[in-house]
Amino acid sequence: MPVSSRLPDFPWDTIAADKALATAYPGGIVDLSVGTPVDPVDPLIQRALASVAEVPGYPATHGTPALRAAVVEALARRFGITGVDPEAVLPAIGTKELIAGLPRQLGLGEQDLVVIPEVAYPTYEVAALLSGSRFLRADGVTRLGPESPALIFVNSPSNPTGKVLGVEHLRKVVEFARERGAIVASDECYLGLAWDAPAVSILDPRVCDGDHTGLLAIHSLSKTSNLASYRAGFVTGDPALVRELLEVRKHSGLIMPFPVQAAMTAALADDEHERVQRERYRARRDLLRKAVQQAGFRVDDSEAGLYLWVTRGESSRSTLRWLAERGILAAPGDFYGPRGAEHVRMALTATDERIAAAAERLV
Ligand SMILES: Cc1ncc(COP(=O)(O)O)c(C=O)c1O
């Protein structure tokens, strides 16, 4: 049986008519359906990439010592995460590949259960299915009853909802996971983009009491440093789990290209370009949020991250059409799980000009 037959359809074709409608709008489409960065890569990062472009040899799967040190320092400086062993840092060729391969690389199989958020980034489900594991959508540990999952994905700030899980919630997840012998994989790719609520890492001492056992934090530079095109992320946490992933990934040839390692090291050492990018997104968010509220939408969650999770109290497909008639394309909430059926996700990843056009059309 083809492996792909196990995987869900990601049904972009179901919004093709809305896309065509939005494209035909005078002034053109404002495409807020995908979260792809539009602002240029900072010159500092470009120079670091080019500076090692002549190096011919194989890079290390573990990354350079400079890259791993830069990760440790950035996590401490930006998020107050302490006690990370540089040995327990592992680069990923973008975090999507890491997430999709994680259950399998950790040895999970048919007998295992993977827990994913109720409304979720689709790759968690894909990850479970690729490893042959069962998956269950649950936002709280009480929903899990007597189940003993092998792996729990959490995602705060969330894609698509922008919801932030507080220290107490994350502590409960860690406590539950330790009781039941589960690994927690915390996807923190929007951690640096918190607006109305502080976002904390699973490795924050207030969450894990400084004990990283059984915990993995997954970080991407795609959004915070505009590096989606470079494919740059990493995982860190439990040294034993990271060592195991390193072994498996070494044998699999999952190696971050050397120029990207250099670029990522430079990006992690510089907070200024991140701050500038965050302020761009803050301004776009303020404008778009006000406009959707004026247009009668309710904005739910959306405390952090790169999306507004909005509803008009009707089917997401009706809202999608209403927006498309005004030249705006969003993503229907049902893409992310059945509980998203009355929401749409609007990305903040469009130029100032396009966001302003959307705001004008909405009000
Ligand atoms: C929640 C979440 N995790 C992971 C990723 C993957 O990012 P990348 O593969 O670019 O690191 C994304 C991308 O949109 C995401 O939204």
The ligand as a Gaussian input file, in Angstrom:
#p B3LYP/6-31G(d) Opt

LIG

0 1
 C        3.316000      25.129000      14.472000
 C        4.355000      24.981000      13.424000
 N        5.365000      24.133000      13.619000
 C        6.311000      23.969000      12.703000
 C        6.297000      24.642000      11.516000
 C        7.363000      24.328000      10.497000
 O        8.220000      25.359000      10.282000
 P        9.617000      25.133000       9.555000
 O        9.615000      23.782000       8.935000
 O        9.674000      26.215000       8.558000
 O       10.639000      25.246000      10.643000
 C        5.276000      25.540000      11.257000
 C        5.236000      26.265000       9.980000
 O        4.349000      26.956000       9.643000
 C        4.273000      25.710000      12.239000
 O        3.268000      26.562000      12.057000

